[in-house]
Amino acid sequence: MKLRTLLLGAGATLALTPMAMADGHSGERGRDGEVKIIYWQAPSILNPYLSGGTKDIESSSLVIEPMGRYDQDGNPVAFLAEEIPTVANGGVSEDLTSITWKLKEGLKWSDGSDVTSADLVFTAKYCMDPEGGCAQGAKFEGVTNVEAIDALTTKVTFSSPKPNPYGPFMGGQSPIIQAAQFAECLGARAPECTDANFGPIGTGPFVVTTFKPNDVIQMVANENYREEGKPAFAALTFKGGGSAEASGRAVMETGEYDYGWNLQLAPDVIQKMAEGGKGVPISAFGALVERLEMNLTNPSPDLPADTRSTVAEPHPFLSDINVREALSMAINREELVAVGYGDAGRPTCNLVPAPALYASENTGCLTQDIEGANAKLEAAGWVKGSDGIRAKDGVRISILYQTSTNAVRQDFQALIKDYWSQIGVETELRNLDGSVFFGGDPGSPDTFQKFYADVEMYANVFDGTDPQAYLAAYKCGNEPKPSSQWQGENINRFCDPAYDALIDELAKTGDLEKRGELGKKMNDMLTKDSFTIVPLVDRGRVSAHSNTLGGVVLNVFDSELWNAADWYRTGN
């Protein structure tokens, strides 16, 4: 089966739009007052091109939108586009080297100006500028040209056939930004455009009125929103910070908030909260993996700022694959799942656990092996000293292990520190406020991109059901570094020309079975072959909404707030 076959036969399914999910609760725009959202990781910017943090991507999705999104089943649906381009409708060329997007007629930015193809062309130019450090650069992999055919039509051309052409302008990670607002924000100036980055002019259901980074966002209904009577809410408060536990209580126990995101809590804690009667938890599995990233570069503060945690300085002990593998072998993933997630988690050795087409039969890490880990380190010359910590040539295996502040993550840190102590590894734990850790501020030393630690733990996921762009993130040169404003998706600084060759091969492979084989091989190269990424848990997404909030459709394939325009207040 060819992906082209999928594209050819997709017309009827892909023609679905959010309007097809209408709830029947029609009326005046803003009729239902205020809706209140709480994310325990506070947004620090409203521009996903300058942050890979989920909380920044999702908060900005209320304001700026892509041409198409992925629905709750992973199917593409049109948003700003007239329809999803396919081979069948002529939107994707027969040779798969171009995709042509057509804007819906009459679209307005929230400032009342027209949305045109010039905005799409500019958005591509903005992200593809080599000095801009675009956090979503993998979305534009292989793009050679983006041109305006007319005021509503934009053609994207690729360097070779693109079996999955839905990279640029598709999903919450690749929205359209207004050319007029961001005109002076290209390249190295991108992070300096505070007004635009904190208050983008958009096409979404809401408009930013005030934004306090790492705290709260106030929004009002977009009077120029394209659907009559939407959004139902006149105002929106987006509160950030605190903890997952406080978020869950605020929705399910006190009813202070309407929607609480990513309740990364032990299952018994969530169940107890639900007994509060004010709201309900909702959950779904996608491809969200909690994992450890091993820093292949040296984060020592003794190094110059321009080489610290860069490829110029290899890591003193994590450059040894034996150390990385031993660290993985020592972990009891079953115990982590039991403590942290219960039925909402599954142990995994894969970075890409779904869909099944791309899920490798990689199970070697599922059994903890302390004895084997000790033997591997011993054989590699890492010998325990008088303090019980292993060392070689004067280098001790002493790890700074960082993650965001969250009860489950701190439980994981404590358990993993104990596992590692059993193999002669010293571990210092650091937890950072999620708003800062995932914020992407190039001036902060505490971001996950800057990676001033030996090991860090987090989870992220890709839009839709095709992991091509996700896997392409680990390309040589795509690592965060000073010259890219510390942006980039290759967090652990992995580089293997053989892996890069697979990225190129996947980009031009149309046969679905072959794409699956390539995806599995790439997954394995990052995990069981190199242990640069050490997967822990395939996490189900758990959030909660109040009993009086209608229209919520949990989506693990795009922004959770993807259909906020359809939310409304019920009488419950």
N, C-alpha and C positions, 0 to 999 in steps of 0.2 A: 504493500500500500504506500502510495506517495502522499506527502503533505499537500502536493498540488491537488490530489483527489479530494482532500479535506477542504481545500479552498474552493474547489469547483462546486462541491455539494453543500457549501455552508450558507448559501444565500438566504434561505428562508429563516434559519436559526439566527444568523447574525443580524438580521434586520430588526430584531427586537430592540426596543429602546426602553429607558426607564418609564416612559409614559404607559407602556404596556402593563406596568405593575401598579397602576393607579388604584388607590384604596377606596375610592368612592366618597371620601370625605372632602368634598369640594367647598369652596367658599372664598372669602376675601384673603388676600395675602396678609400675613401677620395677625390673623384672627385669634391665634392661640397663645398670645403673650410671649413668655420667655421659656427657652429650653436651656438646661444647664448640664454641661459635660465636664467630667473630671478625668484627667490623665495623671497618674502618679509620676510620670516623667514629663516635666514641663517643657513645652516648646521654647526654643531659643532663637528660632528664625522661621520665617514663613516663605522660604524659598528652598524647595527640595533639591535644586541644582547646587546648593551650597551646603547641603547636609544629607547624609545617608540615614539619619536617625528616623525611626518609624514615627515618633511623636511629632517631628517636624513635617514629614511627608503627609501625615494624616490631618493635622490641623490646617495645613495650607490647602488641603483638598476641599475644604469648605468654601474656599475663595477662588482658587485658580484650578482650571480643569483641563483634561486632555481631550483629544478628538474622540477617543473611545476608552472604555473601561472594561474590566472583566467582572462578570456578575458572580453571584454566590456559588455557581457551579463551574466557574472558570471560563465561561463562554464570553467572547468579545461582544460588547454592546455599544452602540453609537451614543455619544454625548454631544460634543460640538459638531461632529460629522453628520452629514446627511445619512450615511450608511457606512458600515464597515467595508472597506475595499476588499474584493476577492477577485480571483481570476474570472469567475462566472459573470460578475457585473462589470468587468473591465477595469476595475480599480487596481488590480495587480497584473503586471505584464505577464504574457505567456511564458517568457523566459525567466521570470521571477527576479529580474534585475531592477524593477522599480515598483513603487506603490504611489498611487495618486489619491490624495485626500480632498474631499469637497466639504467646505463648511456649510452648515445650514444657513439659509437666507435670513437676513434681518437680525443676526446676533449683535448684541451690544456689550461693550465693556461696562462695568459698573459706573464709569464716569459719563456714560451716554454715547461715547464714540463707537464707530463701527469696528467689529472684529474682521480682519482681512487676512489674506494669505501672507501679506507682508509680516504679520506677527509670527506666523509659523516659520518663515524663512529666518527671521531674527532670532527666534528661540533656538533654532539649530545652530546658528552662528555663535550665539552666546555660549551654548554648552560645548561646542566643538573648538572654541578658542583654546589653544594649548597652554596659555598663561592663566586661564580662568580656574583651573583645578576643578572642573565640573564633577560633582559627586555621582552623576548619572551618565558618565561618559560611555559606559558599555552599551547604553541604549542606542548610541549613534555609531557603533562599530561597523565599519565597512561602508559608511555613507560617503559618497563622493560629491554629491550635489543636491541642493534643496532649492527649488526654483518656483516662483509664482507663475502659474499659467494664466490665471486671471485673478480678479479680486477675491474669489472664493475657492480657487483650486490651487493646490500645491503638489508638486511632484518631487518625490524623494528617489534618488538614483543610487544604486549600490555598486560596488566595485566588481561584484560577481553575483550569481544567482543567490537569492536570499529566501530559502524555504520558509523562514519565519520572519516576514517583513514588518511585524508589529513591534518594532523597537521604538523609534522616534514617535512622540506624540500619543503614546498608548499607555494607559495605566497611571496610577497616582504618582509614579516616580518621574513622569515625563509630561507635565502639563504645559499649556501655552502661556507665555508671559507677554505682556504688552510691550511692543517695540518702542513706543513713545516714552513709556515710563523708564525703561531700562537702557535707553539709547547710550547713555554715558557710563554704562556699567560693564563694559566688555573687558575681557582679559583680567589682568592683575587688579583692576579697579572693582571687580565684582563684589568682594566682601566689604568694600567701603561705602556702598550705596545703601546706607541704613534705612532711609525712608522707604525705598522700594522693597527691600528685603523684609522689613517689618510690617509693611502695609501695602502689599501688591494690589494693583487694580485687577479685578478678575471678572469672570463670567459666572462664577458659582452662585449658590443661593444666598450667600452672606457677604457682607462688606465689613472690613476691620474698621473700628472707630478708635480703639486704643489697644496697644500691645505692650505689655510689660514683660520683657524676656525673662524666662524661667519663673514666671508667676501666673499672670492671667491675661486673657484676650477678651475684649468686648467686641461684639459684632451686632450688626442690624441686618434686616432683610434687604436684599439687593432689589431695588425698585425696577431695575432693568433686566431682571431674570426672565429667561425666555418662556417659562411656563406660567400661564395665568393661574393665580390663586396659590402659587408656591413661592417661597416656603410658607408653611402654616404659622411659623413663629416670627414674631416681629423683632425679637432680640435673642441673642445667644451669648451665654457666658461659658468660656472655656477655661476652666481652672486647672493649673498644673502644679505638680509637686506633691509632697506628702509621701504616702506609702500606698501600696496595693491594698493593704488591710483597711486603711482609712477610706479609700475610694469605694471599696465594697460596702462598708458600713454606711457611707453617705448615700448610696443608692438603695440598698436592700433593707437597712435597719432604720435609718432616720428619714429617708425620702428627701434629703436636702438636694440631691442631684438626680438627673434623669438618666444619665448614661455613664457607666464606669468602664474604662478600658483595661484589658489585659490584666485580669485578676490573678496574678502569679502568686497563688496562695495554696496552702495545703488543702486537700479536698474536704476534710472535716471542718475547716474554718469557713469555707464557702457555704457548706451545707448549713452550718449554724447561723450564718448571716441571712440566708434565704428564709429562715424561720422568722425573721423580723417582719415579713409580710408586706414590705413596701415595694419590693422589686424581685426580679427573677434572674438567675444566671443563664447565660446562653453559651454554647460551645460548638466548635467544629474543628476537624483536623484538616490541615493543609500540608505545608512543607516547612514549618517553622522548627528550626533545630537549635537547641541550646548547645553551645559547643565551646571548647577552648581553642584559642588561637595562640600558636607558639611564635614568638618573635624571633625571626631569623637574623635580626640585626641587634646591635648592642645598644641598650637604652641607658647606659651608665651616665650619670650626671657629670662625671669627670671629663666627658668628651666635649669637643666644641659643638655649639648649637647647630652648625651647618652640617655636621656628620652624625650626630646622635640619632639613633634609631633610623639610620639610612643604610642603603646597601654598601656604602663606603666602609662600614664597620660591621663585620660578621659577628654573630653572637658568640661569646666565649664558651658556652657549653651546649646551647640548644642547636648549634650548627651540627652537632653530632646526632645522627638519626637514632642511635642506640639510646640516647637519653630521652628523646621524644617518645620513642616506642615504649620504653620502660614506664614513663609517666602515664601513658594510656593504659598499659597492662595492669597497673596498680589500682585502677578505678573500678568500683563496684557500681555499675550503672543501674542494676535492679534496685539497689538500696536507694540511690538517688531518686528514682521514679517513685518509690514507695513513700519516701519522706516528703518529696516536693509536689507530686502531681497526681498520684493515684491513677484512676481511670483516664485522666486527662493527659497522660504521658506514656510514652513507650520508649524503652531503651533502643538506641540506634548507634550504628557505626558509620552511617551515611550522612554526608552533608545534604544530599538530595534524596529524601526518603519517599518522595511521591512527585508525580504520578508513577504508577507501577512500571510504565515503559522505561523510566530512567532510574529506577531503584535497584541498586547493585545488590547481589547476594553476598553481602559483606557482613559477616556475623562474628568475625574473629575476636572482636573486642568485648563481646557480651559476657564473657566469663572472666572474672577477676583472677589475676595470676601474680600474686605478690612474690612467690618463690621464683617464678620465671623472670620477673622484672629485676629482682636482685641478682640473679645469675647473669642476665644480659649486661647489666652495668659492670659487674665484676669482670666479665670476660672482655669488656671494652676498656678496662683499665681504670675505671672509676672506683676507687677503694675508700672504704670508710676510715676516717681519721679518729683520733682519740675522743672527739666530740660526737662521733656517730654519723657525721655528715660526709658524704662521698666527695672525693676530690681527685683531680688528675693534673699533673704538671702545675701545681699550685693554684688551680682554679676549683673553687668549691661549687657544688650544685646548690646554690642558694637563690630561691625564686621569689620575686615580687609578683604576686598574683592579684590582679585587680578586676573589679566588675562594678556594676551600679548597685546602689543601695536598695535592697529589697530582701524581705525575710527569707524567701526561698533561696535566693542567690547566696545569702550569707550562710544558710544551712549547708548549701553545696560547698562553699568555700571551707567551712569547718571540717566537713567529711573528707574532702579531697586533701586538705592539709594533713589529716590523720593518715590517709592511705599513703601519701608520699613520705611521711615520716617513717613508715614501715620499710621503705626502700632506701633510707639514708639521705633523704632530700629535705633541706631546710626551706620553710615557706613562710613568707611574710604576707599577710593579707591586707589589702587596701580596698575600701569601697567608697565610691564617689557618687555624688548626686547625679541621677540619671539625666537631668537637664543639662548638666555640664559634660558628662561623659559622652553623651550622644549628640552634643551640640554642634560640633564642627568649628568652633571658634579658633581660627589659626593662632590667636594669641594665648590660648589656654594651654597649659602643660598637661591637662587632665583629660583630654579627649581620647576616645578609642582609636581615632585615626593616627594621632601623634604617637601613641603606644609607647609611653615612657615606663614600661614595665616588661617583665619577661613573659608573662602569660596573662591573657585576659579572657573573660567569659562574657558572652552575650548571645543573642539570637537575632536573626533577621530572615527575610523570606523574599521570594521573587514574585512579581506580578504574573498573573495567569498561570498556565500549566506547562510552559516551555522554559527550561532553565538555561537556555543558551546565553543570554546576557549575564545571568547570575554566575555561571561558570567562567565566562569570559573576563570577569572582574580580576581573575588571578593571573593576568597577562604580565609578562616582564615589562617593567617601566610604568605600570599602572598603580604603583604604590604611593601612598601619601609621602610628601617630601617638601622641603622648603620652597622649591621652585614651583610647586603646584598649590601653594597656600595651605599645605598639609591636607589637601583633599586627594581622594583616590580610593578605589575599592579593594585594592590588593593589600589588605590590612597586615598580614603577616610577612609581607615582602618576599613572597615565594617567586621564584623565577626558574623556569625550565623550558628551553627551546622546544623540547618534544611536546610539552603541554601546549605551547603557543601554536604548534603545528596542528594539534587537535582542535584548537579554537577555530582555526581557519578552515579545517575540514568540516567541522560541524556546521559552519556558516554556509557552506555550499552543498550540503547533503540534504536531499529531499525525501529519501526513503525513510519512513518512520522507524522501521526496525533497525536500520543502520544508525539513525540518530540516537536511538536508545542505547545501542552498543557504545557509541562514542561518548555519550553522556555518562554512562557507567564507568568507562575507562578513565574519564577525567575526574569523576568523583573519587575513584580508587587512588589515582595519583596524588590527590590532595590529602586523602585520609590514610588508608592502610599501606600505601607504598611509601609515603614520606612522613606521615604523622605531623604535618605542619598544621593541619586542622584536626582536632580530636573531638568528634561528635559525642554528645552525652545523651540527650533526650529529644525525641520527636514529640514536640509539644502541641497539644490541642490548644486552640485559642479559647480562652474563657473570658467573657465580659459580662456585664449585667445592665439591664435597663429597668426603669421604674414601671410599675403596673399601669401607669397612666400615659406612657409613651407608646404610641402606635406607629406602625410602618417600619419598624426596625427589621433589617435583614442582615444577619451577621455574614460578613464576607471575609474569607481568609485569603482570597486571591487578589485583593486590591485594598484600597483604604477601607477601614471599618466604617468610615463616615461617608462612604460612596453615595448613599441614597438619602442623605440628610434632608434633601429638598422634599422627600416624600414623608418625612416624619410629621406626626400630628398628635394632639392631645386627645386622649380618650376620656370617657366618662367614668372609668373605673375608680 
